[in-house]
Amino acid sequence: MGLFSFLTKEIAIDLGTANTIIIYNDKVVVDEPSIVAMERNTGRILAVGKRAMLMHGKTHENIKTIRPLRDGVIADFESAEYMIREMIKMIGIKNTLFPPALRMVICIPSGITGVEERAVKDSAEQAGAKDIRLIHEPMAAAIGIGIDVLEPTGNMIIDIGGGTSEIAVIALGGIVNNTSIRIAGDDFNADIEEYMRKNHNINIGERTAERIKIEVGAAVTDLENPPDEYAVHGRDMLTGIPKEIKVNCKEIASCLDKSISKIEAAVLNTLEKTPPELSADIYRTGIYLAGGGSMLRGLDKRLHLKTKLSVHVAEDPLRAVARGTGIALKNFDKFTFLIK
């Protein structure tokens, strides 16, 4: 690293559609929603992260909230650049004489195109990074779960995030085959919003749909310990008056069925393309689930019934990808060929 290596600060970023997590000095220092609030007239950014999320769905005509990432990739370049810069400031790196050179490892979806990859690098460069490396999400998730990805053993990872679901078979430090589909947490929220409109004549926002998913979301109708009914507040579509209705996990399981079926189909498609020797390994090791979507009640049970394989949910699945990115950054030389 040379004489001035102390001026180089290394950070790992899980740049997610729903949340952005930054790891610095082996600690999660930033865990914020990937959203910014902006003034329409001036283009001035008013808030980033949690403060912007509090404004989401509650703004007047001069303020708009923007989610810079859609389907796991950057949709709004300027907002993404500003969001990354502001979140790096939240780390609180202090260096009085010289601004530190930032080395970043950022994780990206495995199905990303070259143009989308370039957009991530450009945004990070504009935010002050000098050296940027990228790692694929399923690989980062596998490292974060604690799998030895360099071994000649097949492991299957399913990472269900906010914008994409990544299904990959990993062996010998590489992705043997993978399927990346744009069906994930955001689609679950959209399904819930549509269900509430059609079945209960009530209009709800994105934040309320997210809350319903967390409180009573399920992938199967017959849960062993079902959560209590959840009171939902929204606008009655017939009268226009705010009202309350109660929903249970069986209703939400049925409304999410279509999206979860698409994830199941992608899992089966990936298993079909897996070489036989690796299939034998997966039969022994099972399937590993990571990402926020894996916390959906009964999803592991549903995938087990579909594939007849054992399904393991990662410990702290929300941060598994970020944890893996941090480990890859710390062991840069060991994982050089995984990081591009």
C-alpha positions as CSV (number, residue, x, y, z in Angstrom):
1,M,0.0,0.0,0.0
2,G,3.0,2.3,0.4
3,L,4.0,5.2,2.7
4,F,0.6,6.9,2.7
5,S,-1.5,3.7,3.2
6,F,-2.9,5.2,6.4
7,L,-4.7,7.8,4.2
8,T,-6.6,5.1,2.4
9,K,-9.9,4.2,4.0
10,E,-11.6,0.9,3.0
11,I,-15.3,0.6,3.0
12,A,-17.7,-2.1,1.9
13,I,-21.1,-1.1,0.5
14,D,-24.2,-3.2,0.0
15,L,-26.0,-0.8,-2.4
16,G,-29.5,-2.2,-2.2
17,T,-32.8,-1.2,-3.8
18,A,-34.5,-0.9,-0.4
19,N,-31.6,-0.3,2.0
20,T,-27.9,0.7,1.8
21,I,-25.5,-0.8,4.4
22,I,-21.9,0.4,4.8
23,I,-19.2,-1.5,6.7
24,Y,-16.1,0.3,7.9
25,N,-13.5,-1.2,10.3
26,D,-15.5,-4.4,10.4
27,K,-18.6,-2.6,11.8
28,V,-21.9,-1.7,10.2
29,V,-21.7,2.0,10.5
30,V,-24.6,3.0,8.1
31,D,-27.9,1.1,7.6
32,E,-30.3,3.5,5.9
33,P,-33.2,3.2,3.4
34,S,-32.0,3.9,-0.2
35,I,-34.1,7.1,-0.6
36,V,-33.6,10.8,-1.0
37,A,-36.0,13.8,-0.6
38,M,-35.5,16.7,-3.0
39,E,-37.0,20.2,-3.6
40,R,-38.6,20.2,-7.1
41,N,-37.9,24.0,-7.8
42,T,-34.2,24.1,-6.9
43,G,-33.2,20.5,-7.1
44,R,-31.7,20.8,-3.5
45,I,-31.5,17.6,-1.6
46,L,-33.4,17.9,1.7
47,A,-32.8,14.5,3.4
48,V,-31.3,11.1,2.8
49,G,-32.1,7.7,4.3
50,K,-34.4,7.4,7.4
51,R,-35.3,11.1,7.4
52,A,-36.3,10.9,3.7
53,M,-38.2,7.7,4.3
54,L,-40.3,9.5,6.9
55,M,-41.3,12.0,4.1
56,H,-42.1,9.2,1.6
57,G,-45.8,9.4,0.5
58,K,-46.4,12.5,2.6
59,T,-44.9,15.3,0.5
60,H,-46.5,18.4,-0.9
61,E,-46.0,19.5,-4.6
62,N,-42.6,21.2,-4.0
63,I,-41.0,18.1,-2.4
64,K,-40.5,14.7,-4.1
65,T,-38.9,11.5,-2.7
66,I,-36.8,9.5,-5.1
67,R,-35.5,5.9,-4.7
68,P,-32.4,6.1,-6.9
69,L,-32.2,2.3,-7.4
70,R,-34.8,0.2,-9.1
71,D,-34.6,-3.5,-9.6
72,G,-31.1,-3.6,-8.1
73,V,-29.6,-1.0,-10.5
74,I,-29.2,2.7,-10.6
75,A,-32.3,4.4,-12.1
76,D,-31.4,8.0,-11.1
77,F,-27.7,8.7,-11.5
78,E,-27.6,12.2,-9.8
79,S,-29.6,11.1,-6.8
80,A,-27.6,7.9,-6.4
81,E,-24.3,9.8,-6.4
82,Y,-25.6,12.3,-3.8
83,M,-27.0,9.5,-1.7
84,I,-23.7,7.5,-1.7
85,R,-21.8,10.7,-0.8
86,E,-24.1,11.6,2.1
87,M,-24.0,8.1,3.5
88,I,-20.2,8.1,3.3
89,K,-20.3,11.3,5.4
90,M,-22.4,9.5,8.0
91,I,-19.4,7.2,8.6
92,G,-17.6,10.1,10.3
93,I,-14.2,9.5,8.7
94,K,-12.0,12.3,10.2
95,N,-8.8,13.4,8.5
96,T,-7.7,17.0,9.2
97,L,-4.7,17.4,6.8
98,F,-5.6,15.3,3.8
99,P,-9.0,14.0,2.5
100,P,-8.8,10.2,2.6
101,A,-8.6,8.1,-0.5
102,L,-11.5,5.7,-0.5
103,R,-11.2,2.1,-1.6
104,M,-14.7,0.6,-2.0
105,V,-16.0,-2.9,-2.6
106,I,-19.7,-2.6,-3.8
107,C,-21.9,-5.6,-4.4
108,I,-24.1,-5.7,-7.5
109,P,-26.8,-8.1,-8.8
110,S,-25.4,-11.0,-10.8
111,G,-27.7,-10.3,-13.8
112,I,-26.4,-6.7,-14.2
113,T,-25.4,-5.4,-17.6
114,G,-22.1,-3.7,-18.5
115,V,-23.8,-0.3,-18.8
116,E,-25.5,-0.7,-15.4
117,E,-22.1,-1.8,-13.9
118,R,-20.5,1.3,-15.3
119,A,-23.3,3.5,-13.7
120,V,-22.5,2.0,-10.2
121,K,-18.7,2.7,-10.7
122,D,-19.4,6.3,-12.0
123,S,-21.7,7.1,-9.1
124,A,-19.1,5.8,-6.6
125,E,-16.3,7.8,-8.3
126,Q,-18.3,11.0,-8.2
127,A,-18.9,10.4,-4.5
128,G,-15.2,10.4,-3.9
129,A,-13.9,6.8,-4.4
130,K,-10.5,6.3,-5.9
131,D,-10.5,2.5,-6.2
132,I,-13.8,0.7,-6.8
133,R,-14.3,-3.0,-7.0
134,L,-17.5,-4.9,-7.6
135,I,-18.6,-8.3,-6.2
136,H,-21.8,-10.2,-7.1
137,E,-24.5,-10.3,-4.5
138,P,-24.9,-14.2,-4.3
139,M,-21.1,-14.5,-3.8
140,A,-21.2,-11.8,-1.1
141,A,-24.2,-13.5,0.5
142,A,-22.4,-16.9,0.5
143,I,-19.3,-15.4,2.1
144,G,-21.5,-13.6,4.7
145,I,-23.3,-16.8,5.6
146,G,-20.0,-18.4,6.4
147,I,-19.7,-20.8,3.4
148,D,-16.1,-21.5,2.2
149,V,-16.7,-20.4,-1.4
150,L,-13.2,-21.5,-2.5
151,E,-13.9,-25.2,-1.8
152,P,-14.7,-27.6,-4.6
153,T,-18.2,-28.1,-3.1
154,G,-21.5,-26.9,-4.7
155,N,-23.7,-24.5,-2.7
156,M,-27.0,-22.9,-3.7
157,I,-27.7,-19.4,-2.5
158,I,-31.0,-17.5,-2.9
159,D,-30.8,-13.8,-2.1
160,I,-34.2,-12.1,-2.1
161,G,-33.6,-8.3,-1.8
162,G,-35.8,-5.3,-2.5
163,G,-35.5,-5.2,-6.3
164,T,-34.1,-8.6,-7.4
165,S,-34.0,-12.2,-6.4
166,E,-30.6,-13.8,-7.1
167,I,-30.4,-17.6,-7.3
168,A,-26.9,-19.0,-7.8
169,V,-24.9,-22.2,-7.6
170,I,-21.4,-21.5,-6.3
171,A,-18.2,-23.7,-6.4
172,L,-14.5,-23.1,-6.5
173,G,-14.9,-19.3,-5.9
174,G,-17.1,-18.8,-8.9
175,I,-20.8,-18.7,-9.9
176,V,-21.4,-21.9,-11.9
177,N,-24.9,-20.9,-13.0
178,N,-27.3,-18.2,-11.8
179,T,-30.7,-16.8,-12.4
180,S,-31.5,-13.1,-11.6
181,I,-35.2,-12.2,-11.6
182,R,-36.7,-8.8,-11.0
183,I,-39.3,-10.2,-8.5
184,A,-38.5,-9.3,-4.9
185,G,-39.6,-7.3,-1.9
186,D,-40.9,-4.3,-3.9
187,D,-43.1,-6.7,-5.9
188,F,-44.5,-8.2,-2.7
189,N,-45.4,-4.6,-1.6
190,A,-47.1,-3.9,-4.9
191,D,-49.1,-7.2,-4.6
192,I,-50.3,-6.2,-1.2
193,E,-51.3,-2.7,-2.4
194,E,-53.3,-4.2,-5.3
195,Y,-54.9,-6.8,-3.0
196,M,-56.1,-4.1,-0.5
197,R,-57.6,-2.1,-3.4
198,K,-59.4,-5.1,-5.1
199,N,-60.6,-7.0,-2.0
200,H,-61.0,-4.4,0.7
201,N,-61.7,-1.2,-1.4
202,I,-59.0,0.6,0.5
203,N,-56.1,2.6,-0.9
204,I,-52.8,2.3,1.0
205,G,-49.2,3.6,0.3
206,E,-45.9,1.8,-0.2
207,R,-44.9,2.3,3.4
208,T,-48.1,0.8,4.8
209,A,-47.7,-2.2,2.4
210,E,-44.2,-2.8,3.7
211,R,-45.5,-2.7,7.3
212,I,-48.2,-5.3,6.5
213,K,-45.5,-7.5,4.9
214,I,-43.4,-7.3,8.0
215,E,-46.3,-7.8,10.5
216,V,-48.4,-10.4,8.8
217,G,-46.5,-11.4,5.6
218,A,-46.4,-15.1,4.9
219,A,-45.5,-17.5,2.0
220,V,-47.8,-20.3,3.2
221,T,-51.4,-20.2,4.6
222,D,-50.9,-22.9,7.3
223,L,-48.3,-21.3,9.7
224,E,-47.5,-23.1,13.0
225,N,-47.5,-19.8,15.0
226,P,-49.5,-17.3,12.9
227,P,-49.2,-13.6,13.9
228,D,-52.2,-11.7,15.2
229,E,-54.4,-9.8,12.8
230,Y,-53.0,-6.4,11.8
231,A,-55.0,-3.2,11.7
232,V,-54.5,-1.4,8.4
233,H,-55.4,2.3,8.0
234,G,-56.0,3.8,4.5
235,R,-58.5,5.7,2.3
236,D,-61.8,4.1,1.5
237,M,-62.1,4.1,-2.3
238,L,-65.9,4.5,-2.2
239,T,-66.4,7.3,0.3
240,G,-62.9,8.8,0.3
241,I,-62.9,8.7,4.2
242,P,-60.0,7.2,6.1
243,K,-60.9,3.8,7.6
244,E,-59.4,0.8,9.4
245,I,-59.6,-2.8,8.4
246,K,-57.9,-5.9,9.8
247,V,-55.9,-8.4,7.7
248,N,-54.4,-11.8,8.6
249,C,-51.5,-13.8,7.3
250,K,-53.7,-16.2,5.3
251,E,-54.9,-13.3,3.1
252,I,-51.4,-12.0,2.6
253,A,-50.1,-15.5,1.8
254,S,-52.7,-15.9,-0.9
255,C,-52.0,-12.4,-2.4
256,L,-48.2,-13.1,-2.5
257,D,-48.6,-16.5,-4.1
258,K,-48.1,-15.4,-7.7
259,S,-44.8,-13.6,-7.1
260,I,-43.4,-16.4,-4.8
261,S,-44.4,-19.0,-7.6
262,K,-42.1,-17.0,-10.0
263,I,-39.2,-17.3,-7.5
264,E,-39.9,-21.0,-7.1
265,A,-39.8,-21.4,-10.9
266,A,-36.5,-19.6,-11.1
267,V,-35.1,-21.9,-8.3
268,L,-36.2,-25.0,-10.3
269,N,-34.7,-23.5,-13.5
270,T,-31.4,-23.0,-11.8
271,L,-31.4,-26.5,-10.4
272,E,-32.1,-27.9,-13.8
273,K,-29.0,-26.2,-15.3
274,T,-26.7,-27.4,-12.5
275,P,-24.0,-30.0,-13.4
276,P,-24.8,-33.4,-11.8
277,E,-21.7,-33.4,-9.4
278,L,-22.8,-30.1,-8.0
279,S,-26.4,-31.3,-7.7
280,A,-25.1,-34.1,-5.5
281,D,-23.4,-31.6,-3.3
282,I,-26.6,-29.4,-3.1
283,Y,-28.6,-32.5,-2.1
284,R,-26.2,-32.8,0.9
285,T,-25.8,-29.1,1.8
286,G,-29.3,-27.8,0.9
287,I,-30.3,-24.3,-0.1
288,Y,-29.3,-21.1,1.8
289,L,-31.6,-18.1,2.0
290,A,-30.4,-14.5,2.5
291,G,-31.8,-11.0,2.0
292,G,-34.8,-9.3,3.6
293,G,-37.3,-11.3,1.5
294,S,-36.1,-14.6,3.1
295,M,-37.6,-13.4,6.4
296,L,-41.1,-13.9,5.0
297,R,-42.8,-16.4,7.3
298,G,-42.9,-19.9,5.9
299,L,-40.8,-19.2,2.8
300,D,-38.2,-21.8,3.8
301,K,-41.0,-24.4,4.3
302,R,-42.6,-23.6,0.9
303,L,-39.2,-24.0,-0.9
304,H,-38.5,-27.2,1.0
305,L,-41.9,-28.6,-0.2
306,K,-41.2,-27.6,-3.8
307,T,-37.6,-28.8,-4.0
308,K,-37.5,-31.6,-1.3
309,L,-34.2,-30.1,-0.2
310,S,-33.2,-28.8,3.2
311,V,-33.5,-24.9,3.4
312,H,-31.5,-22.8,5.8
313,V,-32.2,-19.2,6.5
314,A,-29.0,-17.1,7.2
315,E,-28.4,-15.6,10.6
316,D,-29.4,-11.9,10.3
317,P,-30.3,-12.3,6.6
318,L,-30.8,-8.6,6.0
319,R,-27.0,-8.0,6.5
320,A,-25.6,-11.2,5.1
321,V,-24.7,-9.6,1.8
322,A,-23.1,-6.6,3.5
323,R,-21.2,-8.9,5.9
324,G,-19.8,-10.9,3.0
325,T,-18.8,-7.7,1.2
326,G,-16.9,-6.6,4.3
327,I,-15.1,-10.0,4.6
328,A,-14.2,-9.8,0.9
329,L,-12.8,-6.3,1.4
330,K,-10.8,-7.4,4.5
331,N,-9.4,-10.5,2.7
332,F,-8.8,-8.6,-0.5
333,D,-5.8,-10.7,-1.6
334,K,-7.6,-14.0,-0.9
335,F,-10.7,-13.0,-2.9
336,T,-9.1,-11.0,-5.6
337,F,-10.5,-13.2,-8.4
338,L,-14.0,-12.8,-7.0
339,I,-13.8,-9.1,-7.0
340,K,-13.6,-7.2,-10.4
